[in-house]
Amino acid sequence: MTERLEHDPQVFVGIMPSGTAVFVGVAKRDEFDRLALPCLDHGENDSGHVLSKSLEADGVRIVFQYWLKSRTFEALIADNQAERDRRAIGSKSSLPAVSRASRYS
């Protein structure tokens, strides 16, 4: 499940080995800045540029994120193509087709 969290930006809640993680996207920078928690700058790469603040209580880690810059257009295209490829592979069955007649004989 941790791998899914790392590779799927649409997953906002997931189970991690240490407990549950809840990701909260904050749309306004001033609201993000009002959170009285230390800020971590994750830097910029193809995924964009994000700041985060987090806290943990009772096995639940809450991660607040503010995106300074979203994913690049090229990265979004690559994500969409990869998802289409995954679906195409998943829709193909590796088992040979069995005719109705052979099932009953």
PLY file of the C-alpha trace (Angstrom):
ply
format ascii 1.0
element vertex 105
property float x
property float y
property float z
element edge 104
property int vertex1
property int vertex2
end_header
0.00 0.00 0.00
2.89 2.37 0.72
4.04 1.95 -2.89
0.55 2.93 -4.08
0.72 6.11 -2.04
4.06 7.02 -3.55
3.02 6.45 -7.15
-0.64 7.45 -7.28
-1.24 11.13 -6.63
-5.00 10.57 -6.45
-4.76 8.48 -3.28
-5.39 10.72 -0.31
-5.88 8.19 2.50
-3.92 5.00 2.86
-2.59 2.46 5.33
1.12 2.64 5.99
3.26 0.26 8.06
3.24 2.79 10.88
-0.52 3.49 10.71
-2.87 5.58 8.60
-1.90 8.63 6.55
-4.38 11.33 5.60
-3.30 13.88 2.98
-5.01 17.26 3.03
-4.52 19.64 0.12
-4.67 23.28 1.19
-5.68 25.62 -1.64
-4.73 28.97 -0.08
-1.17 29.76 0.98
-2.24 32.01 3.86
-4.33 29.17 5.35
-1.36 26.80 4.98
0.93 29.33 6.67
-1.45 29.64 9.64
-0.93 25.97 10.54
1.38 26.08 13.55
3.61 23.24 12.37
7.14 23.11 10.91
7.21 23.40 7.11
9.12 21.02 4.86
10.00 22.15 1.31
10.18 19.03 -0.89
11.81 20.91 -3.77
10.85 20.96 -7.42
10.82 18.07 -9.89
8.50 16.63 -12.59
5.83 16.14 -9.92
5.79 19.88 -9.21
6.85 21.75 -6.09
5.13 21.09 -2.78
5.38 22.30 0.79
4.10 20.10 3.60
3.36 20.21 7.30
2.45 17.11 9.26
1.49 15.84 12.66
0.94 12.39 14.12
-1.43 11.28 16.84
-2.72 7.82 17.79
-1.13 6.14 14.76
-2.60 8.62 12.27
-0.31 10.95 10.34
-2.01 13.99 8.84
-0.04 15.65 6.05
-1.09 19.12 4.91
0.19 20.02 1.44
0.39 23.28 -0.44
1.45 22.99 -4.09
3.56 25.90 -5.30
3.69 24.37 -8.77
1.74 21.43 -10.19
3.03 18.60 -12.32
4.46 19.56 -15.67
2.24 19.12 -18.72
4.63 16.48 -20.06
4.45 14.52 -16.80
0.64 14.61 -16.85
0.64 13.28 -20.43
3.04 10.49 -19.40
0.79 9.63 -16.41
-2.28 9.41 -18.65
-0.45 7.21 -21.16
0.82 4.91 -18.41
-2.72 4.57 -17.01
-4.08 3.72 -20.48
-1.32 1.12 -20.89
-2.12 -0.43 -17.47
-5.81 -0.67 -18.35
-5.05 -2.19 -21.76
-2.82 -4.84 -20.19
-5.39 -5.55 -17.45
-8.21 -6.03 -19.95
-6.33 -8.72 -21.88
-6.79 -12.18 -20.47
-3.81 -14.51 -20.46
-6.13 -17.54 -20.44
-7.15 -19.08 -23.75
-10.77 -18.61 -24.79
-12.95 -21.62 -24.03
-15.90 -22.29 -26.28
-19.30 -22.94 -24.73
-19.40 -26.40 -26.33
-16.13 -27.51 -24.74
-17.30 -26.45 -21.28
-20.21 -28.89 -21.37
-18.63 -31.85 -23.11
0 1
1 2
2 3
3 4
4 5
5 6
6 7
7 8
8 9
9 10
10 11
11 12
12 13
13 14
14 15
15 16
16 17
17 18
18 19
19 20
20 21
21 22
22 23
23 24
24 25
25 26
26 27
27 28
28 29
29 30
30 31
31 32
32 33
33 34
34 35
35 36
36 37
37 38
38 39
39 40
40 41
41 42
42 43
43 44
44 45
45 46
46 47
47 48
48 49
49 50
50 51
51 52
52 53
53 54
54 55
55 56
56 57
57 58
58 59
59 60
60 61
61 62
62 63
63 64
64 65
65 66
66 67
67 68
68 69
69 70
70 71
71 72
72 73
73 74
74 75
75 76
76 77
77 78
78 79
79 80
80 81
81 82
82 83
83 84
84 85
85 86
86 87
87 88
88 89
89 90
90 91
91 92
92 93
93 94
94 95
95 96
96 97
97 98
98 99
99 100
100 101
101 102
102 103
103 104
